[in-house]
Amino acid sequence: MAMYNWNKFGFHIPEIMVPKAGTDYEKWAVVACDQYTSEPEYWKQVEEIVGDAPSTLRLMLPEIYLDKEGEADRIKAIRENMDNYMSDGTLETLAPGCMLVKRTAEGRTRLGLVIATDLEAYDFNKGSTSLTRATEGTVVERIPPRLRIREGAPIELPHILILIDDPDKSVIEPLVNAPMKQIYDTDLMLDGGHITGCFIEEKELAGAQAALSALYDKAEAKYGAGNVIFQAMGDGNHSLATAKTNWENIKKTLSPEEIETHPARYALCEIENIHDEGIVFEPIHRVIFAKNGQSGEELVQEAVELLNEQNEKAYLAPEGTTAPAGGFAIPCLAGGVRGTIIVEGPSAQLEVGVLQNALDVLVKERKSVDIDYIHGTKALESLSAETGNAGFALPAMDKFMLFPAVAADGALPRKTFSMGEANEKRYYIESRYIGK
């Protein structure tokens, strides 16, 4: 079978590191660092479960500790633990290849492939047309504290999930029939579900390469040369942005030849097919809180006025009113009052984009409200019932709109969608050497 250049698709075949045989994977695997950031009791439980066992807990910094006293000491300990795990045999390096991962959580199962993404094919800046595309606006202020952890770290551990748009299920799914070796099969702590990982050598990935090449040609025909969106961020956008920033800093010190082969040019990630039935996009609702004594009803009216200015037409209608063709209907709640905001001739492809444009004026320009991003309708309703608050219910984003929406409008507003709840996020298992 003909071999294709992985770089064409923004990928690279990594040398994955895993803990040595006999390691207790349930203690080794720990959820992504940016989860449970308001729940210190969760991370206390993790500490108790792990105890003295080898664990990725010793190789990462839960973001609950970011910018807190003792951060520098924690980062220093992470460096030392990385060095120790490599030198004492806790971590072993596999031959070049990928890990086929099967994850079950909350009754849903999804398939993924641990591979490396090429940071030269990724640009998180606004207006980017890079092969790997940020799907939400990157908050650059979030990068420096994360960079403190990655700079000088000899290995990386990913919680990055990147989506590919493969309706024919031609790339990842057929790999279940490839020759492979099972590396782990374990429950994940604290309601994380179950995961299995099977290693596939590079020589067995030719079929996936050919499928990616065909997929790339289709994407080029769809989006046009120079605007191909081939990898779309599903989770871990700021982690990948940090890896990119670190790479750009390192690159300044390298020769052109070194740039081609330096391990920090790549970032380990898991790719998943957006067409996998196990991937569900959940909505994230908005609640605004008046700072100047306004009522919730007045906040809704102000939002409607802004929407009317920013789109062809917007008005408040009774609860349950449906949108005209091509328009949006956004349910709103304030106190005991419920209604529907109708937006005709919307200026963006998604309800969340249209709404966020209006709310950003209230939050950032007029500074008249605070905003929070809410999972679940119960929390939305209870918060919106309080005096001076207003809530806006958003539909779950159609996941098949992600690629075309990002191609058309660029990165989506922050908190557009969530790939499951916290316990469904990626757990750290695999790692990779990125140099010192």
N, C-alpha and C positions, 0 to 999 in steps of 0.2 A: 504494500500500500504506500502511495506517495506520502512523503513527510512535508509538513508545512512549518513555516516559521512561527513559533508561539508569540514572538514579539508583535507580529502583525495584529494580533487580537488583544495586545496589552497584557499577555500572560507570560509566565516563566515557570519551568518545572523546578521545584525546590528540593533541597535535601532536608527533609523533616526530622526533627528531633522529638523523641518520645521517651517516657520514663522506662527504665529497664524492666524486663519480665519479672512478674511477682509483685509489682507495685500495686497498692490498693487504689484503683482509679476513682473510687467514690470519694476518697479523701484528696486525691490529686486534683480532680476537676473542680474548679470554682467559677461561679457566675461572673459575667462581665463586670468590670470595675465601676461602670457608671450606673449600676442598678442599686436600689435600696439606699439611696443617698440621704434619705431622711429617717432611716431606720437603723440606728446603731445596734439595736438588739439582734438584727439579722446577722451582722458581721461578728457579733459576740458569739452567736451560735456556731458560725463557721469556724471560729477559733477553737471552740470546744470540740467540735467534730474532728478537726484536723489534728489537734494536739501536736505531737512531735513527728508525725508522719511526713514523708516527702509530699509536697503540695505546691500547686501553682500559687496558692495564697502567699507563699514566701517569695514569689517572683513578680508580683504586681502590687499596686497601691490602690485599694478601694477609694473611690473619689470622695467618700465621706471624710477622708483624712486630708484632702487637698487643701493647701493654704492654712493648715492647722499647725499648732505647736508640735514639734517632733517630726515634721515632714522630712526634713533633711536627713535625720537619722534613719528614718524608714527607707528612704531612697538608697542610702549608703548600704543598709542591710540587704536590700534587693540585689544590688551589684555583687555583694559578697556571696549571696546565696546562688546567684547565677554562675559565678566562677566555681563555687564548690560543687554544684550539681554537675557541671561539665567535667571537672577534674576527678571527682570521686566515682564516676560511672553511673550516677543517678539518671543522667540523660544520655541516651544513645542516638547516634545519627544513622538514619536509614539511607539507602541508595536513592538517587534522584527518582522522584515519583510523586504520586498524590494519594490522599486518603479519602476513600469513599465513606461518607458519614450518613448514618440513618438515625434520626432523632425523633423520639415520640414524647410529646408533652400535651397535657390537656386534651387527650383523646385524639390528637392529630399527629400524623407521621409525615416527615419531610426528608428529602434526600439532598445531600450536598457533597461538594468536592473541595477538599482543602488543597489549594494551589497557591502560587504567588502572583500578585498583580504588579505590573510594571509601573512604577511611579512616574516614569517619563511619559506615560500615556494618560496621566491624570492631572487635572488643573481645577482646583476648587474655587477659583476666582469667578466673580459674577460675569456672565456672558461667555464663559468657556464653551468651546466646541470639542473638548478633548474626548478621546475614545471612552475613557472611564469618567463618568459624570457624577458630580454631587447632585443629590436629589432634593436637598434642602439648603437654605442659605447657611454658609459657614460663619460662625461667630468667631472672628479671629482672636478675640480676647480669651477664648477658651484654649487656644493653642499653647501659649507659653508655660502654664503650669504642667501641662502634659508633656511638653518638650523637656522639662527638667528630669522627667522619669526616663525618657527614651535616649536622650543624649548620653553617650558613653556606655549605654547598656550593651553587653555583648550579644544578647539574644532578644528576640521579640516573641510575644504570644498574642495571637489575634482573637478579638471578638468581632472582627469585621465580617459582615455578611454582604456580599455583592450579588445582585440579581442579573440574570441573563434572560433574554426574551426569546424563548425557544418553544413555540406552540406545538411543534411536531415531536418534542421530547427526544431530540436526536443526539444530544451531547452527553448529559449526565446519566439519564435513565438507562441507556443500554450498557453502561459500565457494570451493572449488577451481574452481567454474564461474563465479565472479564476475569482472567486468572488473577487471584488476589490472596492476600494472607490476612486473616483477622488479627488485629493488634489489641483491640479492647472491646468489651461488651459489659456495660456497667449501668447501674442506676446512678442518678445524679442527686446530690444532697438537696435537702430542703425543697421537695416538690418539683425538682427539675426534670422529672421524667426519666427516660432511659435513652442510652446512646450506644451505637456500635460503630467501630471504625475498622475498615479493611484497607490495607496498603496495596496499591497498584503501581508496579514499576513503569518507568517512562516508556519502555518498548511496547507496553500493552495499551498505550494511550493514542495510538495512531488513528483509530476510528473516531475518537473524540476530536482529534485535531482536524480530520477531514470534515466532520460535522460542523465544527466551528468555522471552517473556511467557507462552507456553503451558507452558514448563517450570516457571516460577515458580508458576503455578496448580496444577500437579500436586504440586509440593513443599509448597505450603500445604495441599492436601488430605491429603498423606501425614503431615506433621509437625505440622500445626495452626498457625493464625495466631499469630504472636509467637514461634514456635520454628522458623521456616524456616531450614534450613541450605542455602545456595545456592552458596556458594563455600567449598571446603575446602582448607586449605593442603596442598600436596604437597611443597614444598621452599622453604626461605628463610623459615621462620617467624620467626626472630629479626631478619631484615632488615626484614620487614614490621612487626614489633613496634617496631623502631627508628624506622621512618617514622611510625608512629602516635604514638609518644612525641614526636617532633620536631614533628608537626602540633599535638598538644595544647599544646605550649609556644608555638608561633607563634599559635595560635588566641586565646590570652589577650590578645594585643596588637591584635586585629582587631575591627572593627565587624561587626554581623550581616550587612550587605551584603557586606563583604569576605570573610567566612567562606564565602559561597556560591560565590565565584569564584576564591579564592586557589589557585594551582597546587600548593602543598604539601599541599592537602587530598587529593590523589590520589597514588597510587604506581603507576608503570609495572610491568607484570607480564606473564607469558605464561599464558594459560589453556589447559588441555588437558582433553579428555574422558576420564574414568576408564575409559570403555568402549573406548578406543583400544587395539587389539591390541598396539601398540608399547610400551604402558606395562606394566611388570612390577614387582610388589612383591616385594622380596627379604627374607628373614628376617634378623633380627639376634639372634644367640644371646647367652647370658649365661654368664660364668665368674666365680666368686667365689674369693677368695684369703684363707685364714685368717690372722688377725693374732695369734691367741692360742694357737698351737700345736695347734689342732684338726686332725684328719685330714679328708680330703675326704669320707669316708663319714659322719663325724659332722656335717659341714656339710649334707649331703643330708638326714640324719635331722632336723636342726633345722629345715630348710626345710619338710619334710613336716609336722612338728608345727605350725608356723605356718599352713600351708595348711589343716590340719585345723581349726584354730581359726577361720580367716577364711571358710571355706566350709562347706557342709553336711557334707562328709566328704572326707578325703584320706588316702591310704596308698601305701606303696611296693610295687610289684608287679614280677614278672620282666620282663626286656627283651622288648619286642614285645607286651605286653599291650594290648589295645584298650580304649577307654573305653566305658562304658555309655551309653545314649542320653542326650543332653543334657550329658554329662560331657566332661572333657578328659583326654588322655594326654600327659604331658610326659616325653620321654626324658631321663635324667640319667646322668652319667658322673663317676666319682671314682676316681682311680688306675686299676686294671684292672677295676673293678667297674662294670657297666652295669645299669640298671634303668629302670622307668617309674613315674612318679608319676601316680596316678589321682586326679582331682579330681571328686567328684560334687556336684551342686548348686552350680556355680560362682557366685561373687558378681559377676562381670563377664562381658561378652560375648565376650572374647577370652582365649586362653591367656596372652598376654603381660601382660594386665592382672592376672589372677589371680596369676601368678608374681611380677610386680614388686611387688605389695602385700606379699608375704612377704619378698622380698629387701630391700625398703626398710627393714624392721624390723631386719634384720641389719646393714645398711650405716649407716643414719641413727640408729636408736635404741640398738641394742646396740653399734654400732661395732666389731663383731667380725670384719668382713670388708671387703675392698676388692672392687670390681666392675669388670669390663670388658665392653664390648659388641663382639661378634665376628662378622665376616662369614665365611661358609664353614665347612664341617664339618671340613676338615683342621685348620685353626687351633684349632677347638673341641676336637677330640680330642687334639691334642698338648698343649695347655695343661691340659686336664682330667686328663691322665695324670700330671702332676707332683704330688708330695706336698703335701698341704694345700690342694689346689685341687678345685673341683667345677664341672662344667659342666651347663648345661641347654639342650637343643636345642628351638628353637621352630619351628613351621611357618611357611611364608610366609603372611602375612595374606591372606585372600581380599579382594582390592581392592574387591569389591562390598559388603563389610561396612563400609567406611570411613564412609560417610555415616550409615547407621543407628546404628553404634556410637558415633560422636561425638554424634549427636542424643540417644542414650539415656544414655551415661555421661559426656559431656563430653570434654575433651581426653584423648587416649590417653596412656599412659605414654611417657616419653622413649625414643627408639630402638625404636619399635614396628615400623617398616618403613623400607625404603630404596628410593627410585625409581632403581634402577640404581647402578652403581659410580661412582667419582669422575669418570672420563673421559666419562660419559654425562650429567653435570650440565649446567646451562645455561651457555653462554659469553656474556659481555657483548658486545653488538653495538649495540642501540638505546639511546638515552638520551633525556632529557626535561628541559626547563627547569622548575625548581621555585621560582625567585625568589631574591633575595639579601637 
